[in-house]
Amino acid sequence: MGISVEGAVKSFGDFQALDDVSVEVPDGSLTALLGPSGSGKSTLLRAIAGLETLDAGRVTIDGEDVSTKPTQKREVGFVFQHYAAFKHMTVFENVGFGLKIRKWDKAKIADRVHELLNLVQLPGLADRYPSQLSGGQRQRMALARALAVQPQVLLLDEPFGALDARVRKDLRAWLRNLHEEMNVTTIFVTHDQEEAMDVAGQLVVMNQGRVEQSGSAEDLYEHPANEFVMSFVGEVNRLGEDFVRPHDIEVVLEADDRTEEGVVKRIVALGFEIRVEFVLGDGTDVWVQLTRNELQRLELREGQIAFLRPVQAKSFNGSTPSDPPGASTPQGSDDGGDAEVSAAV
């Protein structure tokens, strides 16, 4: 089922949580609402679920205006960050709870619960209590419970936020595979850029109650609409008026008219990737992404002077991306005004 939010407005006292927000979520898609704390992403998710009433605007699911429908009639499954499990119930009872209150036959409940426990990789744990599960297992149980009632829409609010990095990474891959198998229209909230880019087909970047940009991870990374999106989706350095990705800076040992001098402050090995932190003459901190081979070739060490050459950069006039001064227009662009990425020359 496709979801459409049109002109959503929501305030809590003097705080404007949603300010004329419009979002389109295609049928069967996996969409991430991405933004910092207080950006409005959880409020938007709760409005779609019917847990918050909009001051203005509307929510449409599968072409039907559900703005005034109660949550239980919207056919949505909702998963919270902290599981919201019934501690006195077993895994089986937690997963089957929604079916029990819908007065399903006991045999059908048992079949559905065991089917879901296999789907979320929790076979054999039906008789355990939530306290006997790991964090990752409890979150999979919560997802199984949300899926039990066969929702048309699955909504996840920071589903992996309370888990450690390794478990989050495993569950991201699991969620992608689950979505491909279930094909349920899914929206999840996160402030983790890597998580959103890894899992979602569509990203909606929010800030201060408004949508800054929506599109694929590649679209937002390569063609950000403004400074906020550029700095929030992926790592970036600020060099004067230009924004440069760490992998788009070349490190050389000899200066020319395109380089800027920097001193190596710190070298951090992160597996195959090497993070080299520099301090420029004006005190600006810049970091560059290198491979181990590049580091060995350059023989960099802390305290050494080296020279940085931006290979690609972006600058923004107002909210519109534009070329840095003196940059050449890339091939394939219609005119210089539309160009976003430029080779430093």
HUURBEL-V344222 format. One line per field, one symbol per residue. ss: DSSP state (A for helix, B for strand, O for the rest). phi: phi as a letter, one per 40 degrees, with the letter a starting at -180 (. if undefined). psi: psi as a letter, one per 30 degrees, with the letter a starting at -180 (. if undefined). A space follows every 50 residues. Layout:
# HUURBEL-V344222
ss = ???
phi = ???
psi = ???
This chain:
# HUURBEL-V344222
ss = OOBBBBBBBBBBOOBBBBBBBBBBBOOOOBBBBBOOOOOOAAAAAAAAAO OOOOOBBBBBBOOBBOOOOOAAAOOBBBBOOOOOOOOOOBAAAAAAAAAA AOOOOAAAAAAAAAAAAAAOOOOOOOOOBAAAOOAAAAAAAAAAAAAAOO OOBBBBBOOOOOOOAAAAAAAAAAAAAAAAAAOOBBBBBBOOAAAAAAAO OBBBBBBOOBBBBBBOAAAAAAOOOOAAAAAAOOOOBBBOOBBBOAAABB BBOOOOOOOBBBBBBBBBBBOOBBBBBBBBOOOOBBBBBBBAAAAAAAOO OOOOBBBBBBOBBBBBBOOBBBOOOOOOOOOOOOOAAAOOOBBOO
phi = .cbbbbfcbabbgccccbbfcbabbcdgcbbbcbicdgchcccccccccg cbcccagabbbfgbcbdbccdcbcfbbbbccbgfccccbcddccccdccc ccgccdccccccccccccccgbcgbcccbdccbcdccccccccccccdcf ccbbbbbfcbccbcdccdcccccccdccccccfcdbbbcabccccccccc cbbbcbafgbccabicdcdcccbccacccdcccgcabbbgcbbbcdcbbc bbbbcacbbbcabccabbcbgccbbbcbbcccgccbbbcbccccccccfc acgccabbbccbabbbbgbbcaccdgcccccgccaccccbbbccb
psi = klkkkjhkkkkjbfkjekihkkkkjlkgljkkjkllkgfgeeeeeeeefg fkkkelalkkkhfkjgegklefgfhkkkklehehljffkleeeeefeeee fghlkeeeeeeeeeeeeeeghhkggegllefglleeeeeeeeeeeefegh lfkkkjjhfgfglleeeeeefeeeeeeeeeeehkkkkkklgjeeeeeeek fkkjklkhglkellaleeeeefikfaeeeefejlklljjbflkkkefgkk klfklafglkklkjekkkkibfkkjjklklfgfkkkkkklleeeeeefhk lkfkklkkjkeklklkjcgkklklkgllklkfkeleffkekkkk.
